[in-house]
Amino acid sequence: MKINAERIAQFLEGKVEGNGNAEVGSFGKIEEAREGQLAFFANPKYEEFLYKTKASVVLLNDNYELKQPVTATLIRVPDAYIAFAKLLQIYEELMKSQLTGIQQPSYIDESAKLGEEVFVGAFTYVGANAVIGNNVKLYPGVYVGNDVKIDDNTILHPGVKIYFGCQIGKNVTIHAGTVIGGDGFGFAPQDDGSYKKVPQIGNVVIEDNVEIGSNATIDRATVGSTIIHSGTKLDNLIQIAHNVEIGCNTVIAAQAGVSGSTKIGKNAMIGGQVGIVGHLQIADGAKINAQSGVSKSIKEKNTAVTGSPAYDYTSALRSQALTRNLPQIEKRLAELEKLVQQLMQEKINF
């Protein structure tokens, strides 16, 4: 489907500079875009490509002043990046709306309930008493266990596994290979040195508007629920242990791990490869730098920490700066010691 610059500008409440009839049918990066594609320019690092791009239409910030002529039709908007993201979202929704029906082979238990406009990809399994909402998309190879509930407009990409009894909210996206509701890591030590498995009989609850990356794992609770609250975004390769609770609109980058029963507040930002031990409280708005190891609760809101063990961000940076200067400090200390010895010797001789 093609659309011209004038219609795009009307939708974005932007202003056209150039040929309003220029048509686009797809998107491209400004440095790679071809004729018939739409790109955006927002980062000054890519300024040279604004004047070289072959894109037919480019989104541009209102306040940007051109330094030389451009060949593309421009659409000026308050924020080009946000406008581009809005167009991509609409395009994605149009593409998804074309997916409906049940591909074969697939298995859907006769007791399962499916809403309207559902898509079930080939080799998908839907268990007993599962409830699938309207416009849900289950891509090929998805497993939906018994008594699972998936609300409207949720998308499970290929190979996602949802174990029995888990609940997924509205407008949730879970990417390929992620497992929701596997057993929590619960083993009781025995007198003979062995370990006895503690049954994990809880579930996982994922609220509305959550997005989870590929190959993440969210373990079911021992009892009760592991909870991912609304608006949270989890990257790829993240481990969330049993009975963890993550507050609204928190973001966690790749390869992070959160141990059992830890409670993370809302609007927290957790960097890649962060490790958080169990049974902690992480306050609202906390910022944890990449590769930090958190071994104590963060009780004050909006606290920033770094390091392993993690501590106050500003203090940690000062310590790192001092560490880099240790050779010079050692040299100066040796010189001061030598000077003190000389002064003491002179005093003795005096």
N, C-alpha and C positions, 0 to 999 in steps of 0.2 A: 504494500500500500504506500502510495506517495502522497505527500502533502506539501503545500507551498509555504514560503517564508511568512507571508502575510497571515495565514491561518495560525501558524505557530506563534507568531507575535501576539495575535489576539488572545490566544489561550494563555500565554504567559504574561499578558499585559505589558508587553515590551514594545519597542519602537524599531521599525525596519530602516536600515540604511543600505540602499542599493536596490536590486531587482526583487521586488516583493513576490514575483511569480516563480522565483527559483524553487525547484522541487527537490525534496530529499525523500529517500526511502529506507535509510539505515543510518547508523551512527559510526563514528570513527574518532580515533585520537587525532589531535590537531596536527601532529607530526607525520601521521600515516594516512589520513583521510583521503578518499578519492572523490571524484565528481559524483554528485548525487547523494553525498553523505552530509550529516550534520555533526559539527564538533563544537567544543567550547574552549575559551581561553580565560583562565583565571590566575594561573601561576606565572609570575614574571620570568621564571626560568625558561619558559617556553615561548618567550616573546618573539624570537626570530621566526618561529614557525607560523605565527599569525600572518606574516607577510609572504610566506612561501606556500602555505597550505593549498591543497587542491580541493578542499571541502567546498561544497556549494553554499553552505550556510554556516555561520559561526556565531555562537552566543558570546556576548561581551558585556562586561560591567558598564553601567551607565557612566561612571566617572573616568573611564580609561580614555586617554588622549592618544590618538594615532600619531605615529612618528613618520609614517610613509603610507602610500596608497596600498589598499588591499584589493584582491580580486574577488573574494567571497562576499556574498550578501551578509550583512551584519544584523543581528537582532540584539539591541541593547536592553538589558534587564538589571535590576538592582544587584543581583548576585548570580553570576553565570553558572557557578558550580551547582547551586541549589536548583536553578531552573533546569539544568541538564539532568540532574537526578530525578526531577519531577517527570520529565519526558521519558526517561528510561523506565520509571515505575509504570507509567501508562502503557508503554510498549510491552513490558513484561506481562501485565495483566491481560492485554489483548491476546498475547500468545498463549497464555495459560487457559484463557476462556475457550480455546479451540479444543482442549483436551476433555473429552467426556466419554462415558461408556466403559465397558468391562472387556479387557482383552483376555484372550485365552492362550495358553492354559493359566488359570488362576483358581483359587479355592476360596469360597465365601460360605461360611457356615449358615445353615438355613435360619438360625436364630438371630443372626446379625441384622442390624438395621442400617440401611444406607439412605442418606438424604438425596436431594435433587442435584443434578449436574455433577455427580461424582465421577471421577476417573480412577479406574483400577487397572494398573499396568500388568503385563504378563508376569507369571510366576509369583504373584502376590498372594499372601495368605491372610485371611481375616477370620479370627476365631469366634467361638461361641459367645453370644450376647454382646458382641462389640457394637458400639454405636458410632456411626460415621456421619458427620453433619453435612450440610449443603456445601457444594462446590469444593469439596475436599479432593486433593489430588494425591493418589498413592502411586508413585512411579514403580517401574518393574522391580521385582525382588523385595518388596517391602513385606515385613512380618508384623501383623497386628494381633496380639494375643487375646485370650479370653477376657471379657469384661472391660476391655479398653474403651475409653470414650475420647473421641476426637471431634472438636467443635468446628464450626463453619470456617471455610476459606483457608484451611490449613494445608500445607504442602509437605509431604514426606518424600524426599528424593531417593534414588535407587539404593536398595540395601539397608534402609533404616529398619531397626528392630525395636518394637515397643512391647515390652513384656506385660504379662497379665495384670489387670487392675489399674494400670496407669491412666492418667487423665491429661489430655492435651487441649489447650484452650483455642480461642479463635485467632485467626491470622498468624499462626505460628509457622515458621519455616525451619525444617530440620534437614540438614544436608547429608550426603551419601555416607553410609557406613556407620552412622552414630547409633549407639545402643542406649535405650532408655529403660531403666528398671531391672538391670542385672543385679545379682545379689551384692549387698554391701559386704565389706571385708570384716566379717565377724567370726572370730575363732577364740574359744576359751581354752587357756592352758590347763593341762591335766597333770596330775602328780607324777606320771611316768615320763613327762617331757613332751608328750604328744599334744595335739590340739584338736578340740572338738568343735565342729561347726555350729554356730548359733543360727537357727533359722531366721531368715529375713522375710517377714510376713507383711511389711508395709508396702508402700507404693511410691511413685513419683507423680507430683502434680506440677504441670507446666502451665502457667497462666497465659493470658492473651498477649499477642504482639511480641512474642519472644522469637529470637532467631538463634539457632545453634549450628555451628560449623560441622565440617566432616570429621568422622572418626573420633567424636567425643563420646564420653561415657558418663552417664548419670545413674548412680546406684540407687536402688530402692531402699527405703528405710527399714531398719530392724523392726520397729513398730511405728505407726504414724506415717508421716510422709516426708520425703525429700521434696523441697518446694523451690521452684524457680518462679519468682514473682514477675508481674507484667512488665513488658518493655525491656527486659534484660537481653543482652547480646553476648553470646559465647562464641569464641573463635574455634578453630580446629584443634583437635588433639588435647582436649581438656578433660581432666578427671574430677568429677564431683562425687564425693563419698556419701555414705548413708546418713540420713537425717540432717544434711546440710540445708540451710535456708539462705537464699540469695534475694536481696531486696530489689525493689522496682528500679528499672533503668540503670542497673549496674552493668559495666562492660568488663569482660575478662579476655585477655589476649592468649594466643596459642601456647600450649604446653604447660599451662598452669595447673596446679593441683590443690584441691581443698579437702582436708581430712575431715573425718566424721564429726557430726554434731556442731560444726562451726556455723555461726550466724553472721552473715554479711549484710550490712545495711544497704539502703537505697543510694543510688547515684555514686557508688564507689567505682574507681578505675583501677584495674589490676593488670599489671604488665605481663609480658610473656615470661614463661618459665618461673613464675612465682610459686613458692611452696608455702602453704598455710597449715600449721598443725591443727589437731582436733580440739574441739570444745572451747574455741575462742569466740570473742565478740569483736566484730570489725564495724566501727562506727559509720554512720551515713557520710558520704562524700569522701571517704578515705582514698588516698592515692598511694599505691604501692608500686614502686619502680621495678622494672624488669629484673629477673633473677634474684629478687629479694627472698629471704627466708623469714617468715613471720612466726615467732614462737610465743609471743605474748599478745594479749588483747589490745586493740587500738580503741580507746574509750572516748577520745575527744573527736568531735565531728571535723571533717575536712582536714584531717592530719595527713601529711605526706611523709612517707618513710622510704628508706632504701637500705641495701646491704643485707648481709647474712651473719649474725641475726640482724633483722631490720631495726633501724632506729631513725630518729628525726632526720629528715632529708637535708636540711641546711647544715646541721652538725656533721652529718656523714660526708658531705662535700668538702667541708673544711678539713676533716680528718684525712680524706683522700689527697687533698692538696698538700697537707703536711707530710704525708707518706712519700709523695713524689720528691719532696725536698729533703728527705732524710740524709742523703749523702752530703749535701751542702751543710746541713745542720751539724752532722757529725764532724765535718772538717772544721767548722767554726768553733765547736765545742773543744776540739783538740787544741786549737790555737789559743783559746781562752785559758784552758788548763795549763798550757805551757807558759802563758803570760803570768798567771797567778803564781806558778812555781818560781818564775824569775823574780817577781816582786817580793815573794816570801824570802828568797835567798838574799836579795839585796837588803831586806830588813834585818835579817840575821847578821849579815856582815857589818851593817851599820851599827 
